[in-house]
Amino acid sequence: MKRFGVLVAVGVLAFGTVTTGTAQASADAAAHGRCPTAEIFATDNTAVITDPADPRLKTRLVRFEHEVRGIIRAHGARPGASTLLDGVFWSGELQRATYERSRAFDVHRVGAQGLHHIADVVRKQYDQESVLTFRCLPRTSPETDAVEIRADGVTATRLHDELVADPQARERLGGGSVAVDGRLILVAPLAELPLARAFAERLGVDWEKAEIRYGDEEFVG
C-alpha cells in the first residue's frame, strides 16, 4: 500500500486541543465494542493508477480477502470483518490524483508485536512498500498517537474533487479512502485531527455524527 493509502500526515499539536463534540463522546470506542482490537489496511495492487475508469478499480479483491484472512488466522489472531475501499491519493511526483482498491481487515486477539508481524507477512507476500495498521486504544492511553474518522455520505468522486482543489490537504494529508457503501474511513496522526476534521467537513461530513476512534498507527515496511 502507498504511504497515503488512508488519510495520514505528520505534525505537532497539543493533545488537549483536539477533542470536541462527538470526538470526545466516542473517545473510548474500543471499550464500548465498536472498535476491533486492531485493523490492517492493505492491497495487492502494485501499479500506479491515474484513470478513475481503469477496470482494475472494479475488482472486489475477493481472493486477496480470503488469503489475508488466512494469514491472520495462521499467525495466531482471529480475522473479523473486511471492508472494500476506494482510495484517492495525491502523487507529488505526478502532480495528480491516483487511485487504488484496497481492503481494511478487522483483527482480534492480537497484540502489538503480533499485529506488526502479520502486517509484515502481508507486505512481503504482496510486494508492498508498506502496510498500515491501527490498534484501537483508549484516548488517554500513552500509546495513542492516531485517530480513525468514520462517517457516512461521502463518495470517491467527492473525495477526489476536494483533494485536488485543496493544496493543504493534498500536501499534508495525502488522500483518503471511501468504503463502497459511502462510508469515509480516514486514519490520521492525532496531531493532525483539526486538519482532518476540516477536510472531512468540506467533504460534507456532519462532525457530530462522525465516529472518532483513537489508537496507535504503524506503517509496517
N, C-alpha and C positions, 0 to 999 in steps of 0.2 A: 504494500500500500504506500502511496505517496505520503510524504510528511503531512500534507494537508488533506488527508482522507476524511477528516472531520474537522470542525472548526477548532483551530489551535493557534496560539500566539504566545509571546513572551513579554512580560512587563513587570513593573514594581508598583504596588499599591497596598496601602494598609488594609488588613483583613476586615477591620471593623467598619469600613465604609461601604461595603458591598452587599450587605444583607438587608433587603427591604421587601415588603409585601409578601407575596406568595413564596418568594425565595426563603424568607425566614420561617414561614409556616411549614414548608416541606423540607427543612434543613436535614432532618434525620429520616429521610425516606426509607433508608435501608432498615431502620428499626421498625418501621410500620409495614414491612413486607412488600413495598412497591419496587424496591431495587434488588436485583440479584446480588449474589456475592461479588461477582465481577462480570466484565464484558470484554470480548475480544472483537476488534474491528479489522476485517481482513478481506482480501480479494485474491483471485488467481490471475488477474489481468496484469500483463507486463508492458502493454502498449500505451502510447500517448494518444488519446482520442480527443480530437478537437471538433468533430462534426456531431451535433446532437442527434442526427438521423442515422448515425452509424449503427448497423444491425447488432453489433456486439453489446450495445447498451440495452438490448431487449432480453438478453439471457437472464434466466432466473437463478442461475448458479445452483441448480439442484444437486448435481453430482458433487460440487465443491462443498455444499452444505453437509451432505452425507459424510464426506471424507473428514471434514474438520470436526464434526461431532464424534467421529470415530477416534480421532487424535485426542480429543478432550477426554473421552472415556478411557482410552488406552493408557493415559498418564495419570489416572487416579482421581480425576474430577468427574462431576456429573454435568452433562450438557443440558441446557434448558432451551428456551425459545430461540429462534433465529429470525432476524428481520432483514429483508431485502432492501437495499439502499440505492438511491440515485445520488451520486456525488457531483458537485460542481466546484472546481478548484481553479485558482488563478496561477498561471505559469509566468513568473517573471522573465524567464528565458524566452518564451514565445510571445509574451505580452498579449496573451489572450486566455480565455477560459478553456479548461479541459474538463473531460467528463469521465466518470468511472462507475461501474456497477460493483457493489460490494455487499457484504453481509455483516451484521452485528450479531454475535453469539453470546447468549447468557451462559455463564459458567457458575456452578455451585460446588460447594465442598472443596474449595481451593484456597491456598494461602498465597502470599506474595511471591515466594520463590517458585511454587508450582505453576502459578499463572505465567510468570516470566518464561519458564521452561516450555510450557505449552505454546506460547506465542512464538518462541524462537523456533520450535519444530515447524509450526505453520509457515513462518517466514522462509525457512530454508527449503521446505518442500515445494513452495510455490514461487521461489525465486523473487522474493520481495525485498525492497530496500529496508522496510520496517513494518512492524505490526503494532497497532495501538491497543493498549489495554487500559481498562478503567476499573479500579476496585472501589465499590461503594463503602463509604465510611461516614461516621457522624461528622457534622460540620465542625465540631470542636476537636476532632482528633488531630494530634500533632503531625500525622502523616497526610492530612488532607491538603492537597495543593491544586485541585481542579474542580470544575463543575461540569455537569451534563445538563443541558437545557433541552426539554422535550415539550413540543407544542403542536397542536393541530392546525390545519388550514393553510399549509404552505405548499407550493408547487416547485418543482425543479426549475421551471421556466422563470418563476418569480425570483428564485434564488440566483439564477444566472444573471438576470437583468439588474438586480440590486448590487450584486458583486461587481459587475462590470462598471456600474455607474458610481461606485464608491471607492475612490483610491485608498482611503484609510483602511477600509475593511479588507480590500483585496491584498494590501501590502502587509497589514499587521495580523489579519485573521486567516487569510488564505483561501477560505471557502467553507463549505458545509455539505451536509447530506440530508436528504428527504426520503423517508420511507415511502413505498409505493402507495400507501393509504393516505398520504398527505401529511404525515407527521414529521416535523422538523426534529432532528437529533443532532445537537451541537455539543462538542466537548471542548472546553477552553480552560487554560490556566486560571486559577482563582483570581489572580491579579488583573485579568482582562475581563472580568464579569461585567463592569459597566459598559465597555465597548461591545461585548457580545450582546448585552441587553439592548443597546441602542440599535444594533444591526438587526436583531430579531424583531424589534418593534417596527422597523422600516419594512420588514417582510410581511407585516400585518399581524404579528403575534400579539395577543392580549396577555400582557405580562402577569396579570392577576390570575390567569388560568393556566399559565405555564407551570410545568413541574421542574424543579431545580434539584438535582441530585449532587451530593458532594462526595469527593473521593480522591483517589490517587491515580494519576495517569502516568503511563510509561510508554515511550516509543522503543520497542524492542528491535534492535537492529545492529 
